Amino acid sequence: MIDERTPLTTGPPSPSPFVSGPSGTVHHLKAHETLRERQVRTFQCWICSAILGAFVLAVVISISYIIFGDATKPPFDEGNTTAAEFPELLNLISFPLADEPIPDWNGMEVSEDDKMAAIAEGEKALGDKELLEETLSSPPVKSPSFRHQKSIGATVAARMAAKLGFVEDRATKALVKRIDLRRRGCVGRGPEINVPRMQYKAQCDFNSRYRSANGTCNNKEHPYEYGIAMIPFRRQLNPDYADGISAPRVARDGAELPSARHVSLDIHRPSYHNDPSFSVMLAVWGQFLDHDITSTALNQGVNGKPIECCDPGQPQHPECFPVPIGPGDPYFHQYNVTCMNFVRSVPAPT
């Protein structure tokens, strides 16, 4: 059989040009395509053109969706005035956002006696918490919770600031209760209370070769405010506390929200052993942003002792917010785990 791989000549000339014989035979190739071959070639061209057109159309639709967004998508949460629509958050240009407006607390006058009584209640709550911490046991030394809390343990200065924040938090709760102010989301800043504060000033040398590790003096316009250790974080969205102060968020009707673990298992994609989109670098990058840059301090016990939130045989720490694990969770069946240890971050003194 003669095909496109057959050489034109093989050996010396042959007496007949149509018969393969000794070397030199010349094979006569067809000079024209048959009708069927032309039809096949035309069909292939149409298929290629259709595939290319579909690809270009998909690219155009994708770019249009990225630029213009989904105009038919409903707002994130119409009834919740403390939540912004997600596209609006992405379109913000200037950071940080403006501070929350200072409310008038419904025009109520707060007396000095009310302030002092609130501070006293806050200090008493701190003393009760420290007495409780002395009796509580820590998680097992080799447990992930113990190692996690130890790896991101707060400094002594941060723990002292957290104590002040705890007193302010409990004092605010007491004061709101006294004046009967009920507001969900955020009660905002209340009246000024004279509480001793930490003075955190350093002499700036803007000609220094290196920037400071704790963030001071790195921002020339706000050398003691922006990006500095021991300074409270600024919010990108207003909080939505159940009591307007620090209680965890609840549903609109006041009911408790479902477990975060339950929501994660029901909504998010399951983990794959081989994922074509994400590698373990995704988790490493998230940890870098969460701990190496922001480094949010967690509540700790006496002398930085880790806190156990899942031991049913002892009282629960006031800063615990454990995540229950139900029968539908794979960890429930595989490891007989019914609770995930979760300690809240420290309240910042404001």
C-alpha positions as CSV (number, residue, x, y, z in Angstrom):
1,M,0.0,0.0,0.0
2,I,1.2,3.5,-0.9
3,D,0.6,6.2,1.7
4,E,2.1,9.5,2.8
5,R,4.9,7.7,4.5
6,T,6.1,5.9,1.4
7,P,9.3,7.3,0.0
8,L,9.2,8.6,-3.6
9,T,12.0,6.4,-4.8
10,T,13.4,3.0,-3.7
11,G,16.6,1.9,-5.4
12,P,17.7,1.9,-9.1
13,P,15.2,2.5,-11.9
14,S,12.6,-0.1,-12.7
15,P,11.3,-0.9,-16.2
16,S,7.7,-0.2,-15.2
17,P,6.9,3.0,-13.3
18,F,3.8,1.4,-11.8
19,V,5.3,-1.7,-10.2
20,S,7.4,-1.8,-7.1
21,G,10.5,-3.5,-8.0
22,P,14.2,-3.0,-7.6
23,S,15.5,0.3,-6.2
24,G,14.7,3.3,-8.3
25,T,10.9,2.7,-8.6
26,V,8.9,5.9,-8.7
27,H,5.5,5.8,-7.0
28,H,2.9,7.8,-8.8
29,L,0.8,9.8,-6.2
30,K,-2.7,11.1,-6.7
31,A,-2.8,14.6,-8.1
32,H,-6.3,15.5,-6.9
33,E,-8.4,15.0,-3.7
34,T,-11.5,12.9,-4.1
35,L,-14.9,14.5,-3.3
36,R,-15.2,12.6,0.0
37,E,-11.8,13.9,1.2
38,R,-12.9,17.4,0.4
39,Q,-16.1,16.9,2.4
40,V,-14.3,15.5,5.4
41,R,-11.8,18.4,5.3
42,T,-14.7,21.0,5.1
43,F,-16.5,19.3,8.1
44,Q,-13.3,19.4,10.2
45,C,-13.0,23.1,9.5
46,W,-16.6,23.8,10.6
47,I,-16.0,21.8,13.8
48,C,-12.8,23.8,14.6
49,S,-14.6,27.1,13.9
50,A,-17.5,26.1,16.2
51,I,-15.2,25.2,19.0
52,L,-13.2,28.4,18.6
53,G,-16.4,30.5,18.6
54,A,-17.7,28.8,21.7
55,F,-14.4,29.5,23.5
56,V,-14.4,33.2,22.5
57,L,-18.0,33.5,23.7
58,A,-17.2,32.0,27.0
59,V,-14.3,34.4,27.5
60,V,-16.4,37.4,26.7
61,I,-19.2,36.3,29.1
62,S,-16.6,35.6,31.9
63,I,-15.0,39.0,31.5
64,S,-18.4,40.7,31.4
65,Y,-19.5,39.0,34.6
66,I,-16.3,40.0,36.4
67,I,-16.6,43.6,35.3
68,F,-20.3,44.2,35.7
69,G,-21.2,41.6,38.3
70,D,-24.5,39.9,38.7
71,A,-27.1,42.6,38.6
72,T,-29.9,40.1,39.4
73,K,-28.3,39.0,42.7
74,P,-30.4,40.2,45.7
75,P,-28.8,42.2,48.5
76,F,-26.7,40.4,51.0
77,D,-29.1,41.0,53.9
78,E,-31.9,43.5,53.4
79,G,-33.1,43.4,57.0
80,N,-29.7,43.7,58.7
81,T,-28.7,47.3,58.8
82,T,-25.3,46.5,60.2
83,A,-24.2,44.4,57.1
84,A,-23.1,45.9,53.9
85,E,-23.6,44.4,50.4
86,F,-20.6,42.4,49.4
87,P,-20.0,44.3,46.1
88,E,-20.0,47.6,47.9
89,L,-17.3,46.3,50.2
90,L,-15.1,45.3,47.3
91,N,-15.5,48.7,45.7
92,L,-14.3,50.7,48.7
93,I,-11.4,52.8,47.7
94,S,-10.0,54.4,50.9
95,F,-9.0,52.6,54.0
96,P,-9.5,52.7,56.9
97,L,-13.2,53.4,57.0
98,A,-14.6,56.3,59.0
99,D,-15.2,55.6,62.7
100,E,-18.7,54.8,63.8
101,P,-20.8,57.9,64.8
102,I,-20.9,58.6,68.5
103,P,-24.5,57.9,69.6
104,D,-26.3,59.9,72.2
105,W,-27.5,56.8,74.1
106,N,-31.0,57.9,73.4
107,G,-30.3,61.2,75.1
108,M,-29.9,59.6,78.5
109,E,-27.7,61.3,81.0
110,V,-25.3,59.0,82.8
111,S,-24.4,60.2,86.3
112,E,-21.0,59.8,87.9
113,D,-22.5,57.4,90.4
114,D,-23.7,55.1,87.6
115,K,-20.2,55.2,86.0
116,M,-18.4,54.3,89.2
117,A,-20.9,51.6,90.0
118,A,-20.4,50.1,86.5
119,I,-16.7,50.1,86.9
120,A,-17.0,48.4,90.3
121,E,-19.1,45.7,88.7
122,G,-16.5,45.3,85.9
123,E,-13.7,44.9,88.4
124,K,-15.6,42.4,90.4
125,A,-16.3,40.3,87.3
126,L,-12.5,40.4,86.5
127,G,-11.7,39.1,90.1
128,D,-14.3,36.3,89.8
129,K,-12.8,35.3,86.4
130,E,-9.3,35.1,87.8
131,L,-10.4,33.1,90.8
132,L,-12.2,30.7,88.4
133,E,-9.1,30.4,86.2
134,E,-7.0,29.2,89.1
135,T,-9.3,26.2,89.5
136,L,-9.7,25.3,85.8
137,S,-7.4,22.7,84.1
138,S,-5.8,23.2,80.8
139,P,-6.3,21.0,77.7
140,P,-4.0,17.9,77.4
141,V,-0.4,19.0,76.7
142,K,-0.2,17.0,73.4
143,S,-3.6,18.1,72.1
144,P,-4.0,20.4,69.1
145,S,-5.8,23.0,71.3
146,F,-3.0,23.2,73.8
147,R,-0.3,23.6,71.1
148,H,-2.4,26.1,69.2
149,Q,-2.9,28.4,72.2
150,K,0.8,28.1,73.2
151,S,2.0,28.9,69.7
152,I,0.1,32.2,69.6
153,G,0.3,33.1,73.3
154,A,0.0,36.7,74.1
155,T,2.6,38.8,75.8
156,V,2.4,40.0,79.4
157,A,1.5,43.5,78.1
158,A,-1.3,42.1,75.9
159,R,-2.7,40.1,78.8
160,M,-2.7,43.3,81.0
161,A,-4.5,45.2,78.3
162,A,-7.0,42.4,78.0
163,K,-7.8,42.7,81.7
164,L,-8.6,46.3,81.2
165,G,-10.7,45.5,78.1
166,F,-12.6,42.8,80.2
167,V,-13.4,45.4,82.9
168,E,-14.6,47.9,80.3
169,D,-16.8,45.2,78.6
170,R,-18.5,44.2,81.9
171,A,-18.8,47.8,83.0
172,T,-20.5,48.6,79.7
173,K,-23.0,45.7,80.2
174,A,-23.7,46.9,83.7
175,L,-24.2,50.5,82.6
176,V,-26.5,49.6,79.7
177,K,-28.6,47.5,82.1
178,R,-28.8,50.4,84.6
179,I,-30.1,52.9,82.0
180,D,-32.2,50.3,80.3
181,L,-30.6,50.7,76.8
182,R,-31.5,47.9,74.5
183,R,-30.0,47.9,71.1
184,R,-28.8,45.1,68.9
185,G,-25.8,45.4,66.6
186,C,-23.6,47.9,68.4
187,V,-24.4,50.4,71.2
188,G,-21.5,52.5,70.0
189,R,-19.3,54.5,72.2
190,G,-20.7,55.4,75.5
191,P,-19.8,58.3,77.9
192,E,-16.2,58.8,78.8
193,I,-15.1,56.9,81.9
194,N,-11.8,57.7,83.6
195,V,-10.0,54.4,83.6
196,P,-6.2,54.2,83.8
197,R,-4.8,53.5,80.3
198,M,-1.5,52.3,79.0
199,Q,0.8,55.0,77.6
200,Y,2.5,53.6,74.5
201,K,4.7,56.3,73.1
202,A,8.1,56.0,71.5
203,Q,10.6,58.5,70.1
204,C,10.4,58.3,66.3
205,D,13.5,58.4,64.1
206,F,12.2,58.7,60.6
207,N,15.8,58.5,59.3
208,S,16.2,55.0,60.7
209,R,17.4,52.4,58.2
210,Y,14.8,49.8,59.2
211,R,11.2,50.0,60.2
212,S,10.2,49.0,63.7
213,A,9.0,45.5,64.4
214,N,6.1,46.6,66.6
215,G,4.9,49.1,64.0
216,T,5.6,52.3,65.8
217,C,6.7,55.3,63.7
218,N,6.3,53.3,60.4
219,N,3.4,55.5,59.4
220,K,4.6,59.1,59.4
221,E,1.2,60.7,59.4
222,H,-0.1,58.4,62.3
223,P,3.1,57.1,64.0
224,Y,1.3,55.9,67.2
225,E,-2.0,54.7,65.7
226,Y,-1.8,52.8,62.5
227,G,-0.4,49.3,62.3
228,I,1.0,49.2,65.8
229,A,1.1,46.4,68.4
230,M,-1.2,46.9,71.4
231,I,-3.6,49.1,69.4
232,P,-7.2,47.8,68.8
233,F,-8.0,46.8,65.3
234,R,-10.2,48.9,63.1
235,R,-13.3,47.3,61.7
236,Q,-14.2,47.0,58.0
237,L,-17.9,46.4,58.9
238,N,-20.0,47.4,61.9
239,P,-20.4,44.6,64.5
240,D,-23.6,42.7,65.0
241,Y,-23.6,41.7,68.6
242,A,-26.7,40.2,70.1
243,D,-26.7,42.6,73.0
244,G,-25.0,45.5,71.2
245,I,-21.8,45.0,73.3
246,S,-20.0,41.7,73.0
247,A,-22.5,38.8,73.0
248,P,-22.2,36.4,70.0
249,R,-24.5,37.1,67.0
250,V,-28.0,35.6,67.0
251,A,-30.8,35.2,64.4
252,R,-33.3,38.0,63.7
253,D,-35.8,36.5,66.1
254,G,-33.2,36.1,68.8
255,A,-32.8,32.4,68.4
256,E,-29.3,30.8,68.5
257,L,-27.6,30.5,65.1
258,P,-26.6,27.0,63.9
259,S,-23.1,25.7,64.7
260,A,-20.4,27.1,62.5
261,R,-19.1,23.6,62.0
262,H,-22.6,22.4,60.8
263,V,-22.7,25.3,58.3
264,S,-19.2,24.5,57.1
265,L,-20.1,20.9,56.5
266,D,-23.4,21.6,54.7
267,I,-22.4,24.5,52.5
268,H,-18.7,24.3,51.8
269,R,-17.2,21.7,49.4
270,P,-15.7,18.6,51.1
271,S,-12.0,18.2,51.3
272,Y,-10.4,16.2,48.5
273,H,-7.2,14.2,48.7
274,N,-6.3,15.6,45.3
275,D,-7.8,19.1,44.6
276,P,-7.1,20.6,41.2
277,S,-7.7,24.1,42.4
278,F,-6.1,24.5,45.8
279,S,-2.9,23.2,47.4
280,V,-1.8,23.3,51.0
281,M,-0.3,26.7,50.2
282,L,-3.8,28.1,50.5
283,A,-3.9,27.3,54.2
284,V,-0.4,28.4,54.8
285,W,-1.1,31.8,53.2
286,G,-4.2,32.2,55.3
287,Q,-2.3,31.4,58.5
288,F,0.3,34.0,57.4
289,L,-2.3,36.7,57.1
290,D,-4.1,35.7,60.2
291,H,-1.2,35.2,62.6
292,D,2.0,36.7,61.3
293,I,0.4,40.0,60.3
294,T,-2.7,40.6,62.4
295,S,-1.7,38.3,65.3
296,T,-5.0,38.6,67.2
297,A,-4.5,37.7,70.9
298,L,-6.6,35.0,72.5
299,N,-7.8,34.9,76.0
300,Q,-5.5,33.0,78.3
301,G,-5.7,31.8,81.9
302,V,-3.4,32.6,84.8
303,N,0.2,33.3,83.6
304,G,-0.8,32.5,80.0
305,K,-2.2,29.0,80.8
306,P,-4.3,27.6,77.9
307,I,-8.1,27.5,78.4
308,E,-10.2,24.3,78.2
309,C,-13.7,24.9,76.9
310,C,-14.9,21.3,76.2
311,D,-14.5,19.6,79.6
312,P,-18.0,18.8,81.0
313,G,-16.6,18.1,84.4
314,Q,-15.5,21.7,85.2
315,P,-17.2,25.1,84.9
316,Q,-16.9,26.9,81.6
317,H,-14.6,29.9,81.2
318,P,-16.5,33.1,80.5
319,E,-14.5,33.7,77.3
320,C,-15.2,30.2,75.9
321,F,-17.4,29.9,72.8
322,P,-17.1,26.1,72.0
323,V,-18.4,24.7,68.7
324,P,-20.6,21.6,69.2
325,I,-20.0,18.6,66.9
326,G,-23.1,16.5,66.1
327,P,-23.8,13.0,64.9
328,G,-23.6,14.0,61.2
329,D,-20.0,15.2,61.6
330,P,-17.2,12.8,60.4
331,Y,-15.2,13.5,63.5
332,F,-18.1,12.5,65.7
333,H,-18.0,8.9,64.3
334,Q,-14.2,8.6,63.6
335,Y,-12.8,10.1,66.8
336,N,-15.8,10.3,69.1
337,V,-15.4,14.1,69.4
338,T,-18.5,16.1,70.4
339,C,-16.9,19.5,71.0
340,M,-14.4,21.8,69.3
341,N,-12.4,24.0,71.7
342,F,-12.8,27.7,70.8
343,V,-11.5,30.6,72.9
344,R,-12.6,34.1,72.0
345,S,-10.1,36.8,71.2
346,V,-9.3,39.3,74.0
347,P,-11.5,42.4,74.4
348,A,-9.5,45.5,73.4
349,P,-9.5,48.4,75.8
350,T,-11.3,51.3,74.0
